[in-house]
Amino acid sequence: MKILVTGGGSEEPIDNVRAVCNFSTGKTSAFLADFLADEGNDVTELVSVRAVKASKARIVEYKTFAQLQQNLENECRTGNYDAVIHAAAVSDYSPFEVLVDGKSFAVGEFSKIPAGTELVVKMKKNPKLVDSIKQWGGSKTKLVAFKLTSNATLEQRKAAVDKVFAGNSDLNLKPDYVVSNDLSEITENKHPCKIFDLNGCVSQVSNLQELAAELQNLIKK
């Protein structure tokens, strides 16, 4: 199979030295990409510049949300992928305006905002890329989405998963599966996940190796 795995977290610049980012390391996507490559699949990893990277996959890098969006669309439209595993921690918001001591500037106008000034950052909401993947790559592409929560109850996790499925009103363009994991359960040696389809939980795994093997089985169906 030809598989695209996304990973890492985007960085949204405030000026040339500061950015809004998240704590994603890219370890999960790197592990999945290398496992799937070892299984004989043709794997590309679309991964952020600062993230851990797979060693056995073709690498395409991004830094900002805009670069991730452009590269993801290009890969989906031209790559003829059988499956996309969308594990990247995508920024929900991007800065578009800064107020420096009360004066308004567009992001990028300042090379470096002077220290000691009062700073307010205004942010815009980014589109959900997962909702466009099957539009770009075709409805027959198997799509696996990820939903990370933090200290959520089982009901809250299920609600978060349902929201991912509900993002696209067209049944043919929805994810085939959503992987749910919670920060409170992840340790150095454990990475439990629940895998959902539209009808509910289809599988539970306790670590990344089990997750990779199960995802390969599911996307082969």
Helices and strands as residue ranges (DSSP letters): E 2-7, E 12-13, E 19-20, H 27-38, E 42-48, E 58-62, H 65-78, E 83-86, E 93-100, E 103-106, E 119-125, G 129-131, H 133-137, E 142-149, H 154-165, G 171-173, E 177-182, G 183-185, E 193-197, E 200-205, H 208-220
